[in-house]
Amino acid sequence: MSMLRKSEASLEFMVFLGIILLFFVFFLIIIGLNNNDIRESTIFANADNILNTVTNEINTASRIQGYHREFFIPEKLVNGEAYTITYNNELRIVKIEWSGGRNVMGNIITNRVNGIINAGYNKIKNLDGEVSINAS
């Protein structure tokens, strides 16, 4: 009878160990999913900060005749994420896009913007109501 008890205890221990292992795997999956959410939120916040810098510069330049200034935007988003930045005069928006079709947009108050916004240092100026970015 003692042999039956030992095998029963061994079986219970294996079942208990299996349940603990399943719980541990489930816990790791939840942690991984939350980590991905945090990463995406960080990238979005970084893109939004860059967008605010660009839209503020364009909006300020459009209000002040003779305005000229140099501003900096980073080459990549946090975690080395590549992005593109564009503007649309017709819709009066600036848009930052990164992998997976994710984007953030901001409004500008003028439809008189020309030039290209580059990573790094950008020169912006207002000449006769026209906002020029990196133009000669």
N, C-alpha and C positions, 0 to 999 in steps of 0.2 A: 504494500500500500504506500510505502514511502517513495517508491519509484514513480508512482502515478502522481503524487504531490509535486515531486521535482519537475516532472515534465509539464505539469499544469502551470507551475510557477514560471518555467522557462517560456511557455507559450504566452502567458500574461505579460511577461517582461518584453517579449518581441512585439506584441500588439501595442503595448505602451510606448515602446521605442519608435514604432511606425507612426503612431499618432503625433508624437513629439516632432519627428522628422517632417511630417506633413505640415504641421503648424509652423515650423521654422522656414520651410520653402514658401509657404503662403506669406509669411511675414517679410521675407526678402523680396518677393514680387511687389508687395504693397510699397515697400521702401523705394524700390526701383522706379515705380510709377510716380511717386511723389517727387523723387529726385528729378525726373524728366520735367514735371510741371514747374518746379523751381527754376530749372535751367531755362525753360521757355519764357517764364516771367521775367527773368533777369535780362534775357536778350531783348524782349519787348520793351522793358524799361529803358535799356540803353539806346535802342532805336528811337524811342520817344524823346529822350534827352537830345539826341542829335537833331531830330526833326525840329524841336523847339528852338535850338540854336539857329538853324537855317531860316525858319519862318520868322523869328524875331529879327534877324539881320535884314531879311528882305523887307519886312514891314517897316522897320525903322528907316531903312534907306529910302523907301518910297515916300515917306513923310517929310524928309529933310533934304531940301535942295542943296547940292554940293557935297552931300555925305560921301565919305570914303573911309574904308576900314578894312582890316585884314582879320579873318577869323579862321579857326582851325576845326576840322572834323577828322576823326580817326579813320584809318584805312579799313579797319574791320570792327565788327561788333565784338562784344565780350565773347570769350571762348573761341576766338578766331573765326567767327561767322562772317562770311563775305556778304556784302549788300550793295544795292544800287540806289542812287537818289536822283529823282527827276522832278520836274515841275511842269504844270500845264497851265498856260496863260488863260486859255478859254474857260477852264473850270476854276481857276485861281486856287490851285492846290499844289502842295509839295508832297511827294510820296517816297517812302523808303520801303524797299522790298528786300527780303532775304529768302533763304531756302524754303522749299515747300509752299511757295506762293503766299507766305505770310507778309503782311505789310502794315504800315501805319501811315496815316495821312493827316496833313494840317492845312489850314486855310491861310492864304495870303490876301492882302487887301488891294493888290494891283494886278492888272493884266499886262503890264509893260515891263516884263523881265526878259533879259536875253543873256546868253552865255551858258557855260557849263559849270556845274558844281562838281568839284573834284575832291577826292580824299586828300587830306593834308591842308595846307594853307590856301585860302581863297581870298581874292580881293574883290570887294563889292563897292560900287559907287552909284550915285544918282547924278546923272547929267541930263538936265532939262526934262525931268520927270521920268526918264527911262532908267530902270535899275539894271546895271550891267555887272555880271559876275565873271571874273577872270577874262575880261575883254581888254584888248590893247588900248 
